[in-house]
Amino acid sequence: MMSSKILRLIFMGFAGSAMLLVFAIVGAAQAPRFSSLYTNLKTDCRGTMTVKQAEESGEDMPLKCKGYGGYEINIGYSATSSQFSINRAGKPDEDVVTSTMQPIDYDLKRKVEWRFANGKPFAVIYRIDLTKSDSSDPTGMWSKENKTGEHLVIKGLKGFEHIDFEVDAKTADANVKAREMADAAYAKKP
């Protein structure tokens, strides 16, 4: 009689422990694991045409940059500015994220941070220059005197378009804050 009670208690202890383990595993599986990878716009890009093709077409040479999760970054140029867009690889006409116009040398000094949840990209974070809006001289638009600041832009990729924030780069721990905003919005997918 006593041994059956002991066996029952031992069994209940094992069963309870097993249930706690299952709940812990399920709970851990539901909490996303966030991480980042980066595209360096200075070193991770290449021209999309030869110099000769660019000269013949009269265009500046656009760049294609490494992305993640089936995305790529395309950088185009105008006379005094550059602009990048994030697209599905091989679909440059279907913009997922488009930056504002930026200085012509933007790609020489910036990185794009890709935010991942459980190994899949869901957002990007990038820095932009802000200028006085009344600049009538396009060549002076990006001069040091016209610069009014910098912001970190947080944009969601396909399926996460609700992620759309900006953080003043002067904010203490601006990069950390930008990541936290992206990660918090990930869970609020409509």
N, CA and C atoms as an extended XYZ file, in Angstrom:
570
Properties=species:S:1:pos:R:3:atomname:S:1:resname:S:1:resid:I:1 pbc="F F F"
N         0.826       -1.189        0.000 N   MET     1
C         0.000        0.000        0.000 CA  MET     1
C         0.870        1.252        0.000 C   MET     1
N         1.863        1.264        0.853 N   MET     2
C         2.737        2.426        0.948 CA  MET     2
C         3.532        2.625       -0.335 C   MET     2
N         3.953        1.541       -0.928 N   SER     3
C         4.743        1.667       -2.153 CA  SER     3
C         3.915        2.206       -3.317 C   SER     3
N         2.621        1.911       -3.373 N   SER     4
C         1.791        2.461       -4.452 CA  SER     4
C         1.592        3.965       -4.269 C   SER     4
N         1.509        4.441       -3.010 N   LYS     5
C         1.407        5.882       -2.766 CA  LYS     5
C         2.697        6.584       -3.181 C   LYS     5
N         3.813        5.980       -2.853 N   ILE     6
C         5.112        6.555       -3.221 CA  ILE     6
C         5.251        6.586       -4.739 C   ILE     6
N         4.868        5.491       -5.379 N   LEU     7
C         4.939        5.449       -6.842 CA  LEU     7
C         4.038        6.514       -7.463 C   LEU     7
N         2.846        6.677       -6.894 N   ARG     8
C         1.917        7.698       -7.393 CA  ARG     8
C         2.515        9.102       -7.239 C   ARG     8
N         3.130        9.378       -6.095 N   LEU     9
C         3.759       10.682       -5.858 CA  LEU     9
C         4.923       10.921       -6.824 C   LEU     9
N         5.725        9.894       -7.016 N   ILE    10
C         6.849       10.010       -7.956 CA  ILE    10
C         6.318       10.263       -9.365 C   ILE    10
N         5.292        9.513       -9.756 N   PHE    11
C         4.692        9.699      -11.082 CA  PHE    11
C         4.146       11.117      -11.239 C   PHE    11
N         3.443       11.604      -10.216 N   MET    12
C         2.876       12.955      -10.279 CA  MET    12
C         3.994       13.999      -10.363 C   MET    12
N         5.082       13.763       -9.666 N   GLY    13
C         6.231       14.677       -9.729 CA  GLY    13
C         6.822       14.726      -11.129 C   GLY    13
N         7.006       13.549      -11.737 N   PHE    14
C         7.520       13.500      -13.107 CA  PHE    14
C         6.547       14.139      -14.090 C   PHE    14
N         5.264       13.850      -13.938 N   ALA    15
C         4.250       14.414      -14.841 CA  ALA    15
C         4.212       15.932      -14.720 C   ALA    15
N         4.269       16.428      -13.485 N   GLY    16
C         4.277       17.882      -13.279 CA  GLY    16
C         5.509       18.522      -13.889 C   GLY    16
N         6.663       17.898      -13.701 N   SER    17
C         7.905       18.420      -14.287 CA  SER    17
C         7.839       18.413      -15.808 C   SER    17
N         7.296       17.355      -16.366 N   ALA    18
C         7.169       17.262      -17.824 CA  ALA    18
C         6.261       18.356      -18.361 C   ALA    18
N         5.158       18.622      -17.648 N   MET    19
C         4.239       19.678      -18.094 CA  MET    19
C         4.918       21.045      -18.032 C   MET    19
N         5.675       21.302      -16.969 N   LEU    20
C         6.403       22.571      -16.868 CA  LEU    20
C         7.406       22.713      -18.008 C   LEU    20
N         8.083       21.628      -18.336 N   LEU    21
C         9.044       21.648      -19.433 CA  LEU    21
C         8.346       21.949      -20.758 C   LEU    21
N         7.203       21.341      -21.001 N   VAL    22
C         6.437       21.599      -22.228 CA  VAL    22
C         6.018       23.062      -22.291 C   VAL    22
N         5.511       23.614      -21.190 N   PHE    23
C         5.104       25.025      -21.164 CA  PHE    23
C         6.295       25.943      -21.418 C   PHE    23
N         7.447       25.601      -20.857 N   ALA    24
C         8.643       26.422      -21.057 CA  ALA    24
C         9.074       26.400      -22.517 C   ALA    24
N         9.029       25.223      -23.139 N   ILE    25
C         9.416       25.102      -24.549 CA  ILE    25
C         8.443       25.855      -25.437 C   ILE    25
N         7.148       25.698      -25.197 N   VAL    26
C         6.132       26.399      -25.990 CA  VAL    26
C         6.273       27.904      -25.807 C   VAL    26
N         6.489       28.353      -24.573 N   GLY    27
C         6.652       29.785      -24.315 CA  GLY    27
C         7.874       30.341      -25.017 C   GLY    27
N         8.976       29.592      -24.994 N   ALA    28
C        10.196       30.045      -25.662 CA  ALA    28
C        10.012       30.075      -27.169 C   ALA    28
N         9.244       29.141      -27.700 N   ALA    29
C         9.021       29.102      -29.146 CA  ALA    29
C         8.182       30.284      -29.607 C   ALA    29
N         7.333       30.814      -28.744 N   GLN    30
C         6.462       31.916      -29.128 CA  GLN    30
C         7.170       33.264      -29.065 C   GLN    30
N         8.179       33.418      -28.223 N   ALA    31
C         8.896       34.685      -28.117 CA  ALA    31
C         9.900       34.773      -29.261 C   ALA    31
N         9.763       35.778      -30.149 N   PRO    32
C        10.689       35.870      -31.279 CA  PRO    32
C        12.113       36.182      -30.823 C   PRO    32
N        13.066       35.667      -31.554 N   ARG    33
C        14.477       35.947      -31.309 CA  ARG    33
C        14.907       37.006      -32.309 C   ARG    33
N        15.243       38.192      -31.828 N   PHE    34
C        15.610       39.308      -32.699 CA  PHE    34
C        17.117       39.368      -32.883 C   PHE    34
N        17.524       39.768      -34.093 N   SER    35
C        18.943       39.934      -34.405 CA  SER    35
C        19.079       40.925      -35.557 C   SER    35
N        20.323       41.274      -35.863 N   SER    36
C        20.592       42.225      -36.950 CA  SER    36
C        21.732       41.743      -37.830 C   SER    36
N        21.650       42.099      -39.101 N   LEU    37
C        22.753       41.993      -40.048 CA  LEU    37
C        22.805       43.331      -40.774 C   LEU    37
N        23.934       43.611      -41.425 N   TYR    38
C        24.131       44.932      -42.021 CA  TYR    38
C        24.550       44.837      -43.479 C   TYR    38
N        24.129       45.828      -44.260 N   THR    39
C        24.634       46.033      -45.611 CA  THR    39
C        25.440       47.320      -45.573 C   THR    39
N        26.730       47.216      -45.881 N   ASN    40
C        27.591       48.387      -45.956 CA  ASN    40
C        27.477       48.929      -47.379 C   ASN    40
N        26.926       50.129      -47.525 N   LEU    41
C        26.680       50.670      -48.864 CA  LEU    41
C        27.972       51.035      -49.591 C   LEU    41
N        29.085       51.081      -48.873 N   LYS    42
C        30.367       51.369      -49.520 CA  LYS    42
C        31.007       50.099      -50.084 C   LYS    42
N        30.856       48.981      -49.376 N   THR    43
C        31.576       47.769      -49.778 CA  THR    43
C        30.691       46.639      -50.309 C   THR    43
N        29.394       46.694      -50.065 N   ASP    44
C        28.504       45.592      -50.452 CA  ASP    44
C        27.674       45.895      -51.697 C   ASP    44
N        28.140       46.850      -52.524 N   CYS    45
C        27.388       47.249      -53.720 CA  CYS    45
C        28.255       47.087      -54.966 C   CYS    45
N        27.595       46.930      -56.095 N   ARG    46
C        28.301       46.848      -57.386 CA  ARG    46
C        27.453       47.543      -58.443 C   ARG    46
N        28.106       47.987      -59.498 N   GLY    47
C        27.396       48.641      -60.595 CA  GLY    47
C        26.483       47.673      -61.322 C   GLY    47
N        25.365       48.192      -61.832 N   THR    48
C        24.429       47.328      -62.561 CA  THR    48
C        24.672       47.372      -64.063 C   THR    48
N        25.615       48.210      -64.480 N   MET    49
C        25.991       48.271      -65.894 CA  MET    49
C        27.459       48.637      -65.972 C   MET    49
N        28.032       48.459      -67.136 N   THR    50
C        29.429       48.827      -67.310 CA  THR    50
C        29.542       50.342      -67.444 C   THR    50
N        30.747       50.848      -67.266 N   VAL    51
C        30.985       52.284      -67.426 CA  VAL    51
C        30.613       52.705      -68.846 C   VAL    51
N        30.950       51.870      -69.822 N   LYS    52
C        30.630       52.185      -71.221 CA  LYS    52
C        29.114       52.277      -71.418 C   LYS    52
N        28.363       51.328      -70.859 N   GLN    53
C        26.901       51.369      -70.974 CA  GLN    53
C        26.334       52.630      -70.326 C   GLN    53
N        26.884       52.999      -69.183 N   ALA    54
C        26.414       54.206      -68.495 CA  ALA    54
C        26.695       55.445      -69.337 C   ALA    54
N        27.892       55.512      -69.926 N   GLU    55
C        28.242       56.661      -70.770 CA  GLU    55
C        27.344       56.726      -71.995 C   GLU    55
N        27.095       55.578      -72.623 N   GLU    56
C        26.248       55.548      -73.820 CA  GLU    56
C        24.804       55.939      -73.513 C   GLU    56
N        24.321       55.575      -72.346 N   SER    57
C        22.933       55.902      -72.006 CA  SER    57
C        22.806       57.295      -71.391 C   SER    57
N        23.939       57.896      -71.032 N   GLY    58
C        23.911       59.222      -70.427 CA  GLY    58
C        23.426       59.208      -68.985 C   GLY    58
N        23.473       58.060      -68.360 N   GLU    59
C        23.008       57.924      -66.978 CA  GLU    59
C        24.187       57.781      -66.031 C   GLU    59
N        23.937       58.114      -64.764 N   ASP    60
C        24.893       57.750      -63.730 CA  ASP    60
C        24.734       56.256      -63.506 C   ASP    60
N        25.810       55.613      -63.048 N   MET    61
C        25.760       54.168      -62.887 CA  MET    61
C        25.010       53.784      -61.612 C   MET    61
N        23.844       53.156      -61.749 N   PRO    62
C        23.128       52.701      -60.552 CA  PRO    62
C        23.876       51.540      -59.895 C   PRO    62
N        23.620       51.362      -58.619 N   LEU    63
C        24.264       50.292      -57.863 CA  LEU    63
C        23.226       49.303      -57.345 C   LEU    63
N        23.651       48.067      -57.219 N   LYS    64
C        22.838       47.017      -56.596 CA  LYS    64
C        23.644       46.517      -55.404 C   LYS    64
N        22.990       46.429      -54.249 N   CYS    65
C        23.687       46.064      -53.015 CA  CYS    65
C        23.095       44.807      -52.394 C   CYS    65
N        23.946       44.139      -51.652 N   LYS    66
C        23.560       42.911      -50.952 CA  LYS    66
C        22.412       43.187      -49.985 C   LYS    66
N        21.449       42.297      -49.986 N   GLY    67
C        20.362       42.348      -49.014 CA  GLY    67
C        20.231       40.986      -48.361 C   GLY    67
N        19.141       40.774      -47.681 N   TYR    68
C        18.911       39.514      -46.975 CA  TYR    68
C        17.474       39.054      -47.189 C   TYR    68
N        17.259       37.754      -47.085 N   GLY    69
C        15.912       37.201      -47.138 CA  GLY    69
C        15.195       37.446      -48.450 C   GLY    69
N        15.951       37.468      -49.564 N   GLY    70
C        15.330       37.682      -50.871 CA  GLY    70
C        15.161       39.145      -51.248 C   GLY    70
N        15.758       40.056      -50.486 N   TYR    71
C        15.708       41.485      -50.793 CA  TYR    71
C        17.066       41.962      -51.281 C   TYR    71
N        17.061       43.072      -52.015 N   GLU    72
C        18.292       43.734      -52.436 CA  GLU    72
C        18.073       45.241      -52.320 C   GLU    72
N        19.168       45.979      -52.311 N   ILE    73
C        19.100       47.438      -52.270 CA  ILE    73
C        19.567       47.956      -53.621 C   ILE    73
N        18.814       48.878      -54.202 N   ASN    74
C        19.195       49.530      -55.455 CA  ASN    74
C        19.385       51.013      -55.182 C   ASN    74
N        20.509       51.558      -55.652 N   ILE    75
C        20.803       52.978      -55.464 CA  ILE    75
C        20.832       53.647      -56.824 C   ILE    75
N        20.067       54.721      -56.955 N   GLY    76
C        20.042       55.513      -58.180 CA  GLY    76
C        20.514       56.926      -57.886 C   GLY    76
N        20.918       57.622      -58.935 N   TYR    77
C        21.492       58.957      -58.779 CA  TYR    77
C        20.812       59.955      -59.693 C   TYR    77
N        20.768       61.205      -59.224 N   SER    78
C        20.395       62.333      -60.079 CA  SER    78
C        21.615       63.250      -60.091 C   SER    78
N        21.461       64.452      -60.597 N   ALA    79
C        22.606       65.356      -60.717 CA  ALA    79
C        23.280       65.633      -59.373 C   ALA    79
N        22.503       65.808      -58.313 N   THR    80
C        23.090       66.193      -57.028 CA  THR    80
C        22.695       65.289      -55.871 C   THR    80
N        21.901       64.285      -56.128 N   SER    81
C        21.376       63.467      -55.031 CA  SER    81
C        21.419       61.986      -55.374 C   SER    81
N        21.216       61.190      -54.358 N   SER    82
C        21.070       59.745      -54.546 CA  SER    82
C        19.844       59.292      -53.761 C   SER    82
N        19.346       58.134      -54.122 N   GLN    83
C        18.183       57.577      -53.441 CA  GLN    83
C        18.284       56.064      -53.520 C   GLN    83
N        17.958       55.393      -52.423 N   PHE    84
C        17.968       53.935      -52.509 CA  PHE    84
C        16.579       53.382      -52.277 C   PHE    84
N        16.385       52.203      -52.824 N   SER    85
C        15.133       51.491      -52.614 CA  SER    85
C        15.472       50.045      -52.275 C   SER    85
N        14.606       49.446      -51.491 N   ILE    86
C        14.750       48.036      -51.157 CA  ILE    86
C        13.655       47.304      -51.906 C   ILE    86
N        14.067       46.290      -52.659 N   ASN    87
C        13.150       45.546      -53.510 CA  ASN    87
C        13.356       44.059      -53.297 C   ASN    87
N        12.388       43.284      -53.758 N   ARG    88
C        12.589       41.844      -53.844 CA  ARG    88
C        13.661       41.624      -54.901 C   ARG    88
N        14.568       40.719      -54.669 N   ALA    89
C        15.657       40.463      -55.610 CA  ALA    89
C        15.099       40.181      -56.998 C   ALA    89
N        15.641       40.873      -57.990 N   GLY    90
C        15.213       40.694      -59.369 CA  GLY    90
C        13.961       41.454      -59.741 C   GLY    90
N        13.397       42.227      -58.826 N   LYS    91
C        12.183       43.002      -59.109 CA  LYS    91
C        12.410       44.474      -58.741 C   LYS    91
N        13.309       45.154      -59.469 N   PRO    92
C        13.654       46.533      -59.112 CA  PRO    92
C        12.515       47.532      -59.277 C   PRO    92
N        11.452       47.165      -59.954 N   ASP    93
C        10.327       48.089      -60.136 CA  ASP    93
C         9.277       47.965      -59.037 C   ASP    93
N         9.470       47.054      -58.111 N   GLU    94
C         8.515       46.852      -57.019 CA  GLU    94
C         9.161       47.262      -55.699 C   GLU    94
N         9.151       48.573      -55.427 N   ASP    95
C         9.784       49.085      -54.215 CA  ASP    95
C         9.033       48.628      -52.969 C   ASP    95
N         9.780       48.140      -52.006 N   VAL    96
C         9.229       47.788      -50.706 CA  VAL    96
C         9.479       48.945      -49.740 C   VAL    96
N        10.681       49.508      -49.805 N   VAL    97
C        11.069       50.676      -49.011 CA  VAL    97
C        11.819       51.616      -49.931 C   VAL    97
N        11.517       52.911      -49.859 N   THR    98
C        12.230       53.914      -50.646 CA  THR    98
C        12.696       55.021      -49.720 C   THR    98
N        13.975       55.365      -49.799 N   SER    99
C        14.505       56.442      -48.963 CA  SER    99
C        14.163       57.793      -49.573 C   SER    99
N        14.305       58.833      -48.774 N   THR   100
C        14.201       60.187      -49.308 CA  THR   100
C        15.480       60.474      -50.090 C   THR   100
N        15.480       61.543      -50.871 N   MET   101
C        16.700       61.926      -51.585 CA  MET   101
C        17.782       62.236      -50.554 C   MET   101
N        18.992       61.825      -50.863 N   GLN   102
C        20.120       61.998      -49.956 CA  GLN   102
C        21.326       62.526      -50.730 C   GLN   102
N        22.397       62.923      -50.028 N   PRO   103
C        23.572       63.436      -50.731 CA  PRO   103
C        24.106       62.425      -51.740 C   PRO   103
N        24.758       62.926      -52.760 N   ILE   104
C        25.278       62.083      -53.843 CA  ILE   104
C        26.248       61.026      -53.306 C   ILE   104
N        26.958       61.332      -52.225 N   ASP   105
C        27.936       60.396      -51.667 CA  ASP   105
C        27.373       59.564      -50.511 C   ASP   105
N        26.069       59.496      -50.412 N   TYR   106
C        25.400       58.776      -49.318 CA  TYR   106
C        25.934       57.352      -49.178 C   TYR   106
N        26.104       56.673      -50.300 N   ASP   107
C        26.517       55.270      -50.273 CA  ASP   107
C        27.947       55.076      -49.772 C   ASP   107
N        28.729       56.142      -49.721 N   LEU   108
C        30.116       56.000      -49.285 CA  LEU   108
C        30.273       56.014      -47.769 C   LEU   108
N        29.210       56.357      -47.053 N   LYS   109
C        29.369       56.518      -45.608 CA  LYS   109
C        28.265       55.890      -44.766 C   LYS   109
N        27.411       55.083      -45.335 N   ARG   110
C        26.261       54.582      -44.579 CA  ARG   110
C        26.150       53.057      -44.621 C   ARG   110
N        25.381       52.558      -43.654 N   LYS   111
C        25.018       51.140      -43.595 CA  LYS   111
C        23.513       51.054      -43.422 C   LYS   111
N        22.952       49.943      -43.848 N   VAL   112
C        21.541       49.646      -43.614 CA  VAL   112
C        21.510       48.461      -42.654 C   VAL   112
N        20.779       48.628      -41.563 N   GLU   113
C        20.620       47.548      -40.590 CA  GLU   113
C        19.340       46.788      -40.908 C   GLU   113
N        19.445       45.492      -41.019 N   TRP   114
C        18.303       44.622      -41.269 CA  TRP   114
C        17.909       43.987      -39.949 C   TRP   114
N        16.646       44.147      -39.534 N   ARG   115
C        16.157       43.516      -38.305 CA  ARG   115
C        15.498       42.187      -38.667 C   ARG   115
N        15.850       41.174      -37.908 N   PHE   116
C        15.350       39.817      -38.120 CA  PHE   116
C        14.574       39.350      -36.894 C   PHE   116
N        13.543       38.582      -37.129 N   ALA   117
C        12.833       37.856      -36.076 CA  ALA   117
C        12.872       36.387      -36.470 C   ALA   117
N        13.466       35.582      -35.627 N   ASN   118
C        13.598       34.146      -35.898 CA  ASN   118
C        14.233       33.878      -37.259 C   ASN   118
N        15.241       34.675      -37.609 N   GLY   119
C        15.999       34.451      -38.835 CA  GLY   119
C        15.401       35.023      -40.102 C   GLY   119
N        14.278       35.735      -40.020 N   LYS   120
C        13.646       36.314      -41.214 CA  LYS   120
C        13.612       37.836      -41.090 C   LYS   120
N        14.045       38.554      -42.156 N   PRO   121
C        14.030       40.019      -42.070 CA  PRO   121
C        12.604       40.567      -42.081 C   PRO   121
N        12.359       41.570      -41.224 N   PHE   122
C        11.039       42.195      -41.188 CA  PHE   122
C        11.110       43.720      -41.246 C   PHE   122
N        12.299       44.299      -41.023 N   ALA   123
C        12.424       45.761      -41.042 CA  ALA   123
C        13.864       46.158      -41.342 C   ALA   123
N        14.026       47.417      -41.745 N   VAL   124
C        15.355       47.995      -41.942 CA  VAL   124
C        15.444       49.289      -41.142 C   VAL   124
N        16.669       49.622      -40.769 N   ILE   125
C        16.946       50.878      -40.078 CA  ILE   125
C        18.083       51.543      -40.836 C   ILE   125
N        17.879       52.801      -41.205 N   TYR   126
C        18.931       53.534      -41.908 CA  TYR   126
C        18.913       54.997      -41.499 C   TYR   126
N        20.048       55.658      -41.695 N   ARG   127
C        20.230       57.047      -41.294 CA  ARG   127
C        20.033       57.948      -42.504 C   ARG   127
N        19.343       59.065      -42.287 N   ILE   128
C        19.172       60.055      -43.354 CA  ILE   128
C        19.638       61.422      -42.871 C   ILE   128
N        20.085       62.238      -43.818 N   ASP   129
C        20.426       63.629      -43.544 CA  ASP   129
C        19.178       64.472      -43.718 C   ASP   129
N        19.002       65.451      -42.845 N   LEU   130
C        17.905       66.412      -42.957 CA  LEU   130
C        18.496       67.748      -43.386 C   LEU   130
N        17.796       68.446      -44.280 N   THR   131
C        18.273       69.743      -44.756 CA  THR   131
C        17.162       70.777      -44.659 C   THR   131
N        17.557       72.028      -44.800 N   LYS   132
C        16.574       73.109      -44.846 CA  LYS   132
C        15.704       72.892      -46.075 C   LYS   132
N        14.416       72.999      -45.926 N   SER   133
C        13.509       72.709      -47.039 CA  SER   133
C        13.451       73.830      -48.061 C   SER   133
N        13.954       75.012      -47.716 N   ASP   134
C        13.836       76.139      -48.638 CA  ASP   134
C        15.051       76.308      -49.548 C   ASP   134
N        15.881       75.300      -49.649 N   SER   135
C        17.072       75.412      -50.490 CA  SER   135
C        16.672       75.409      -51.963 C   SER   135
N        16.854       76.546      -52.619 N   SER   136
C        16.492       76.648      -54.033 CA  SER   136
C        17.649       76.254      -54.944 C   SER   136
N        18.828       76.116      -54.386 N   ASP   137
C        20.006       75.745      -55.170 CA  ASP   137
C        20.283       74.259      -54.967 C   ASP   137
N        19.966       73.412      -55.964 N   PRO   138
C        20.154       71.972      -55.770 CA  PRO   138
C        21.599       71.587      -55.484 C   PRO   138
N        22.560       72.343      -56.017 N   THR   139
C        23.959       71.987      -55.771 CA  THR   139
C        24.357       72.284      -54.332 C   THR   139
N        23.694       73.248      -53.694 N   GLY   140
C        24.003       73.584      -52.310 CA  GLY   140
C        23.121       72.883      -51.302 C   GLY   140
N        22.146       72.145      -51.801 N   MET   141
C        21.185       71.495      -50.908 CA  MET   141
C        21.865       70.631      -49.852 C   MET   141
N        22.919       69.942      -50.240 N   TRP   142
C        23.580       69.009      -49.341 CA  TRP   142
C        24.822       69.609      -48.694 C   TRP   142
N        24.979       70.936      -48.781 N   SER   143
C        26.136       71.575      -48.150 CA  SER   143
C        26.012       71.481      -46.632 C   SER   143
N        27.151       71.590      -45.972 N   LYS   144
C        27.187       71.505      -44.515 CA  LYS   144
C        26.290       72.567      -43.877 C   LYS   144
N        26.225       73.739      -44.484 N   GLU   145
C        25.421       74.841      -43.947 CA  GLU   145
C        23.922       74.543      -44.009 C   GLU   145
N        23.504       73.739      -44.958 N   ASN   146
C        22.081       73.411      -45.121 CA  ASN   146
C        21.632       72.231      -44.262 C   ASN   146
N        22.593       71.480      -43.738 N   LYS   147
C        22.241       70.298      -42.948 CA  LYS   147
C        21.654       70.733      -41.607 C   LYS   147
N        20.490       70.170      -41.275 N   THR   148
C        19.826       70.515      -40.014 CA  THR   148
C        19.842       69.363      -39.011 C   THR   148
N        20.283       68.203      -39.420 N   GLY   149
C        20.346       67.073      -38.500 CA  GLY   149
C        20.307       65.749      -39.222 C   GLY   149
N        20.167       64.695      -38.443 N   GLU   150
C        20.064       63.335      -38.971 CA  GLU   150
C        18.982       62.588      -38.202 C   GLU   150
N        18.332       61.685      -38.883 N   HIS   151
C        17.334       60.807      -38.255 CA  HIS   151
C        17.651       59.364      -38.606 C   HIS   151
N        17.263       58.470      -37.728 N   LEU   152
C        17.235       57.050      -38.050 CA  LEU   152
C        15.814       56.740      -38.489 C   LEU   152
N        15.690       56.103      -39.636 N   VAL   153
C        14.382       55.737      -40.181 CA  VAL   153
C        14.208       54.237      -39.981 C   VAL   153
N        13.055       53.848      -39.471 N   ILE   154
C        12.730       52.442      -39.242 CA  ILE   154
C        11.550       52.106      -40.144 C   ILE   154
N        11.762       51.213      -41.114 N   LYS   155
C        10.711       50.858      -42.079 CA  LYS   155
C        10.516       49.349      -42.108 C   LYS   155
N         9.258       48.943      -42.159 N   GLY   156
C         8.927       47.532      -42.248 CA  GLY   156
C         9.001       47.025      -43.679 C   GLY   156
N         9.388       45.785      -43.832 N   LEU   157
C         9.409       45.133      -45.142 CA  LEU   157
C         8.016       44.575      -45.431 C   LEU   157
N         7.890       43.838      -46.530 N   LYS   158
C         6.591       43.319      -46.963 CA  LYS   158
C         5.904       42.543      -45.832 C   LYS   158
N         4.645       42.916      -45.583 N   GLY   159
C         3.887       42.310      -44.503 CA  GLY   159
C         4.018       43.051      -43.183 C   GLY   159
N         4.974       43.970      -43.123 N   PHE   160
C         5.208       44.740      -41.897 CA  PHE   160
C         5.232       46.240      -42.198 C   PHE   160
N         4.423       46.657      -43.157 N   GLU   161
C         4.391       48.053      -43.584 CA  GLU   161
C         3.941       48.999      -42.472 C   GLU   161
N         3.305       48.463      -41.435 N   HIS   162
C         2.889       49.301      -40.297 CA  HIS   162
C         4.087       49.812      -39.495 C   HIS   162
N         5.251       49.234      -39.707 N   ILE   163
C         6.460       49.716      -39.027 CA  ILE   163
C         6.976       50.909      -39.816 C   ILE   163
N         6.853       52.090      -39.243 N   ASP   164
C         7.211       53.331      -39.932 CA  ASP   164
C         7.488       54.404      -38.879 C   ASP   164
N         8.749       54.507      -38.468 N   PHE   165
C         9.128       55.425      -37.397 CA  PHE   165
C        10.391       56.192      -37.771 C   PHE   165
N        10.638       57.269      -37.033 N   GLU   166
C        11.897       58.004      -37.126 CA  GLU   166
C        12.355       58.345      -35.719 C   GLU   166
N        13.668       58.346      -35.526 N   VAL   167
C        14.278       58.716      -34.255 CA  VAL   167
C        15.351       59.748      -34.553 C   VAL   167
N        15.353       60.851      -33.823 N   ASP   168
C        16.410       61.848      -33.967 CA  ASP   168
C        17.730       61.178      -33.598 C   ASP   168
N        18.724       61.285      -34.469 N   ALA   169
C        20.007       60.622      -34.239 CA  ALA   169
C        20.725       61.166      -33.008 C   ALA   169
N        20.329       62.345      -32.536 N   LYS   170
C        20.943       62.915      -31.332 CA  LYS   170
C        20.372       62.305      -30.051 C   LYS   170
N        19.296       61.554      -30.161 N   THR   171
C        18.698       60.898      -28.999 CA  THR   171
C        19.717       59.944      -28.383 C   THR   171
N        19.792       59.934      -27.058 N   ALA   172
C        20.697       58.997      -26.388 CA  ALA   172
C        20.346       57.570      -26.808 C   ALA   172
N        21.350       56.794      -27.172 N   ASP   173
C        21.160       55.400      -27.608 CA  ASP   173
C        20.139       55.292      -28.737 C   ASP   173
N        20.254       56.167      -29.729 N   ALA   174
C        19.287       56.213      -30.839 CA  ALA   174
C        19.181       54.873      -31.561 C   ALA   174
N        20.303       54.209      -31.790 N   ASN   175
C        20.262       52.925      -32.507 CA  ASN   175
C        19.516       51.868      -31.700 C   ASN   175
N        19.757       51.840      -30.397 N   VAL   176
C        19.065       50.882      -29.524 CA  VAL   176
C        17.570       51.181      -29.524 C   VAL   176
N        17.217       52.458      -29.423 N   LYS   177
C        15.805       52.857      -29.425 CA  LYS   177
C        15.137       52.453      -30.740 C   LYS   177
N        15.837       52.646      -31.869 N   ALA   178
C        15.280       52.277      -33.174 CA  ALA   178
C        15.018       50.774      -33.240 C   ALA   178
N        15.959       49.975      -32.747 N   ARG   179
C        15.765       48.520      -32.726 CA  ARG   179
C        14.572       48.144      -31.851 C   ARG   179
N        14.487       48.772      -30.685 N   GLU   180
C        13.376       48.470      -29.773 CA  GLU   180
C        12.030       48.811      -30.405 C   GLU   180
N        11.965       49.930      -31.138 N   MET   181
C        10.715       50.322      -31.800 CA  MET   181
C        10.327       49.296      -32.864 C   MET   181
N        11.313       48.862      -33.652 N   ALA   182
C        11.042       47.861      -34.691 CA  ALA   182
C        10.571       46.555      -34.062 C   ALA   182
N        11.279       46.117      -33.034 N   ASP   183
C        10.960       44.838      -32.403 CA  ASP   183
C         9.583       44.865      -31.735 C   ASP   183
N         9.254       45.975      -31.076 N   ALA   184
C         7.944       46.088      -30.423 CA  ALA   184
C         6.825       46.085      -31.461 C   ALA   184
N         7.056       46.731      -32.604 N   ALA   185
C         6.029       46.793      -33.651 CA  ALA   185
C         5.876       45.456      -34.374 C   ALA   185
N         6.908       44.622      -34.343 N   TYR   186
C         6.841       43.310      -34.993 CA  TYR   186
C         5.648       42.512      -34.467 C   TYR   186
N         5.462       42.546      -33.168 N   ALA   187
C         4.388       41.767      -32.538 CA  ALA   187
C         3.003       42.332      -32.830 C   ALA   187
N         2.938       43.567      -33.290 N   LYS   188
C         1.648       44.223      -33.532 CA  LYS   188
C         1.224       44.141      -34.992 C   LYS   188
N         1.666       43.105      -35.675 N   LYS   189
C         1.308       42.944      -37.086 CA  LYS   189
C        -0.211       42.904      -37.220 C   LYS   189
N        -0.769       43.797      -38.076 N   PRO   190
C        -2.237       43.842      -38.225 CA  PRO   190
C        -2.816       42.571      -38.829 C   PRO   190
